[in-house]
Amino acid sequence: MRGVVWIRRDLRLQDQPALTAACAECDEVIPLFVFDDPLLRARQFGAPCVTFMVSCLDELAAALADQGLALQWRRGDQIEEVLRFVVDVKADVVYWNRDYEPASIHRDWKVQQALMAQGVVVRTFKDHVVFEAEEIRGSTGDPLQRYSAYRARWWTKWHAATPPLLPSPVRQRNQRAGGSSPKIALPTAEDLGYQTVPLSIAAGEKEAQRRLRWFLDGPVHRYVEGRNIPAIDGTSKLSPHFRFGTLSARTAVHAALGTLATGGSVSRRDLLTWIDELIWREFFLQILSAFPQVASGPFRSKDGLPRPRPAGAEWTRLYAAWCNGRTGYPLVDAGMKQLNQTGWMHNRVRMVAASFLIKDLRIDWQSGERYFMQQLIDADLAANNGNWQWASATGTDSMPGYRIFNPLLQSRKFDPEGAYIRQYVPELAAVPPDKIHAPHLMTQKEQNLAGCRIGRDYPSPIVDHRQAREEYLALGKQLVMR
Ligand SMILES: Cc1cc2nc3c(=O)[nH]c(=O)nc-3n(C[C@H](O)[C@H](O)[C@H](O)COP(=O)(O)OP(=O)(O)OC[C@H]3O[C@@H](n4cnc5c(N)ncnc54)[C@H](O)[C@@H]3O)c2cc1C
């Protein structure tokens, strides 16, 4: 039997359900990746994300070749290319791991219908999450909209039916088939119309495994505090790996719980807080799959929320300042510069920057969502949309609309010495710690000493936070009264 494994966001060999099944069931296995031209042309993602994907694919192709499997690739419309390929190679079965984005669900349904009409068997698998939306429901069978309830069910399910890790499928196949395949040349980011950029987080399955071990041996030991400090490596930076499936969420949870079971020194609190984040990831994925409308609009009606600022010159000026990290609020600016320079931004700063755009600048959250998608190395529709909706109070389980992050207090609390700010806003490098969070309050003499003239080297605040906060709350009066 000849099987095609349609590889998508599962760029690994370990614990890879579709590949494992194909290798167990077929005499001949052909892995296929299709570069989606319409999606690439739409520019929803940026160079860091595309460079990361291409780099992961290079490593995957080499790893598959070592095991006797030659990755094939096509470029064009995904549906047409997959269907054409299956006919060309005369496959009997097509395997893939399920995706939960609305457009992907629609695409997969179309491919499945067309293949079945041709008599080709289709086998699909859960992979991207530990539990799919249908597996975790409320007592009425509806999707859960509160994270706390979802989390409780998630753990109940984990204890009742812990998903096992799969053995490496290719080794099994290699034992039968023997030999290795010639390595193939894949397109570069340039070939796909993007720039190849230096990666701030190294790509590939081996690196994902290494990073997971590094994190569980070190930073997780003080995750509860460390995860909020943007100046240190306090989090795993595994997000692009989960995004492209170079690491499975199952592997991460098993490995994390394994460190507890082996009686190491890691605290339960730190470890479970980290797993909570993986559960947030699944929570947002199940929201997206159960309520696909969130991809294009708010989950909740916007009643009571202040109207965003209308388009115009002021909108353009404020939005450009936010995108370029020129707001005059050093923590926000450091975050935006980290994003623009590295394709990644610390979670705490993502929350502050999002709140600032929506509530201080009163710019619609979807403009921020779009910008993040275009810049992030871990750009992921479910996580990005879920978090932007959380920040804008339009989501399922959101931050209250009246809660507004104070960028100054956040800065003082989480970057007290300004180490993070200094790294990404070098014009503030010599500003003393007591002024780094509000450099516009420096006297002329202090500005001269720090080599930073406000208004010339670094901007004055583009809005006054206290005033912007009051305006926002006044405009959304019903919100506060609720
Ligand atoms: C406005 C905004 C936009 C965001 N956009 C994205 C995005 O496009 N892609 C993305 O992967 N994450 C996004 N996040 C969530 C979060 O910021 C990143 O997942 C996290 O910073 C990645 O760093 P890490 O891998 O070191 O996380 P860790 O702290 O090590 O967490 C482990 C994993 O849990 C998941 N996770 C952590 N926090 C969250 C969260 N709040 N929501 C969902 N999953 C989470 C990630 O997969 C992460 O890799 C966004 C957050 C905000 C506030």
Ligand as a Chemical Component Dictionary entry (heavy atoms), coordinates in Angstrom:
data_LIG
# 
_chem_comp.id                   LIG 
_chem_comp.type                 NON-POLYMER 
_chem_comp.pdbx_formal_charge   0 
_chem_comp.three_letter_code    LIG 
# 
loop_
_chem_comp_atom.comp_id 
_chem_comp_atom.atom_id 
_chem_comp_atom.alt_atom_id 
_chem_comp_atom.type_symbol 
_chem_comp_atom.charge 
_chem_comp_atom.model_Cartn_x 
_chem_comp_atom.model_Cartn_y 
_chem_comp_atom.model_Cartn_z 
_chem_comp_atom.pdbx_ordinal 
LIG C1  C1  C 0 -1.227 40.348 22.540 1  
LIG C2  C2  C 0 -0.634 38.958 22.570 2  
LIG C3  C3  C 0 -0.409 38.251 21.386 3  
LIG C4  C4  C 0 0.112  36.953 21.415 4  
LIG N1  N1  N 0 0.337  36.293 20.222 5  
LIG C5  C5  C 0 0.820  35.019 20.253 6  
LIG C6  C6  C 0 1.065  34.306 19.039 7  
LIG O1  O1  O 0 0.839  34.781 17.930 8  
LIG N2  N2  N 0 1.584  33.049 19.129 9  
LIG C7  C7  C 0 1.839  32.453 20.349 10 
LIG O2  O2  O 0 2.313  31.304 20.375 11 
LIG N3  N3  N 0 1.582  33.102 21.495 12 
LIG C8  C8  C 0 1.101  34.355 21.492 13 
LIG N4  N4  N 0 0.880  35.016 22.676 14 
LIG C9  C9  C 0 1.030  34.279 23.946 15 
LIG C10 C10 C 0 2.393  34.379 24.616 16 
LIG O3  O3  O 0 2.834  35.699 24.666 17 
LIG C11 C11 C 0 3.464  33.517 23.935 18 
LIG O4  O4  O 0 2.971  32.215 23.701 19 
LIG C12 C12 C 0 4.688  33.412 24.827 20 
LIG O5  O5  O 0 5.212  34.688 25.097 21 
LIG C13 C13 C 0 5.726  32.566 24.144 22 
LIG O6  O6  O 0 6.885  32.517 24.915 23 
LIG P1  P1  P 0 7.379  31.170 25.560 24 
LIG O7  O7  O 0 7.360  30.071 24.554 25 
LIG O8  O8  O 0 8.671  31.464 26.229 26 
LIG O9  O9  O 0 6.250  30.882 26.649 27 
LIG P2  P2  P 0 6.262  30.006 27.962 28 
LIG O10 O10 O 0 5.995  30.912 29.094 29 
LIG O11 O11 O 0 7.426  29.114 28.057 30 
LIG O12 O12 O 0 4.930  29.137 27.775 31 
LIG C14 C14 C 0 4.926  27.836 27.167 32 
LIG C15 C15 C 0 3.999  27.805 25.987 33 
LIG O13 O13 O 0 2.663  28.050 26.381 34 
LIG C16 C16 C 0 1.976  28.751 25.351 35 
LIG N5  N5  N 0 1.527  30.032 25.905 36 
LIG C17 C17 C 0 2.157  30.803 26.815 37 
LIG N6  N6  N 0 1.417  31.886 27.099 38 
LIG C18 C18 C 0 0.314  31.801 26.348 39 
LIG C19 C19 C 0 -0.831 32.625 26.189 40 
LIG N7  N7  N 0 -1.008 33.760 26.874 41 
LIG N8  N8  N 0 -1.756 32.245 25.292 42 
LIG C20 C20 C 0 -1.625 31.112 24.576 43 
LIG N9  N9  N 0 -0.573 30.299 24.700 44 
LIG C21 C21 C 0 0.384  30.637 25.567 45 
LIG C22 C22 C 0 2.964  28.968 24.231 46 
LIG O14 O14 O 0 2.785  27.946 23.286 47 
LIG C23 C23 C 0 4.298  28.856 24.941 48 
LIG O15 O15 O 0 5.347  28.458 24.112 49 
LIG C24 C24 C 0 0.384  36.336 22.666 50 
LIG C25 C25 C 0 0.179  37.059 23.849 51 
LIG C26 C26 C 0 -0.330 38.350 23.805 52 
LIG C27 C27 C 0 -0.562 39.077 25.102 53 
# 
loop_
_chem_comp_bond.comp_id 
_chem_comp_bond.atom_id_1 
_chem_comp_bond.atom_id_2 
_chem_comp_bond.value_order 
_chem_comp_bond.pdbx_ordinal 
LIG C1  C2  SING 1  
LIG C2  C3  SING 2  
LIG C2  C26 DOUB 3  
LIG C3  C4  DOUB 4  
LIG C4  N1  SING 5  
LIG C4  C24 SING 6  
LIG N1  C5  DOUB 7  
LIG C5  C6  SING 8  
LIG C5  C8  SING 9  
LIG C6  O1  DOUB 10 
LIG C6  N2  SING 11 
LIG N2  C7  SING 12 
LIG C7  O2  DOUB 13 
LIG C7  N3  SING 14 
LIG N3  C8  DOUB 15 
LIG C8  N4  SING 16 
LIG N4  C9  SING 17 
LIG N4  C24 SING 18 
LIG C9  C10 SING 19 
LIG C10 O3  SING 20 
LIG C10 C11 SING 21 
LIG C11 O4  SING 22 
LIG C11 C12 SING 23 
LIG C12 O5  SING 24 
LIG C12 C13 SING 25 
LIG C13 O6  SING 26 
LIG O6  P1  SING 27 
LIG P1  O7  DOUB 28 
LIG P1  O8  SING 29 
LIG P1  O9  SING 30 
LIG O9  P2  SING 31 
LIG P2  O10 DOUB 32 
LIG P2  O11 SING 33 
LIG P2  O12 SING 34 
LIG O12 C14 SING 35 
LIG C14 C15 SING 36 
LIG C15 O13 SING 37 
LIG C15 C23 SING 38 
LIG O13 C16 SING 39 
LIG C16 N5  SING 40 
LIG C16 C22 SING 41 
LIG N5  C17 SING 42 
LIG N5  C21 SING 43 
LIG C17 N6  DOUB 44 
LIG N6  C18 SING 45 
LIG C18 C19 SING 46 
LIG C18 C21 DOUB 47 
LIG C19 N7  SING 48 
LIG C19 N8  DOUB 49 
LIG N8  C20 SING 50 
LIG C20 N9  DOUB 51 
LIG N9  C21 SING 52 
LIG C22 O14 SING 53 
LIG C22 C23 SING 54 
LIG C23 O15 SING 55 
LIG C24 C25 DOUB 56 
LIG C25 C26 SING 57 
LIG C26 C27 SING 58 
# 
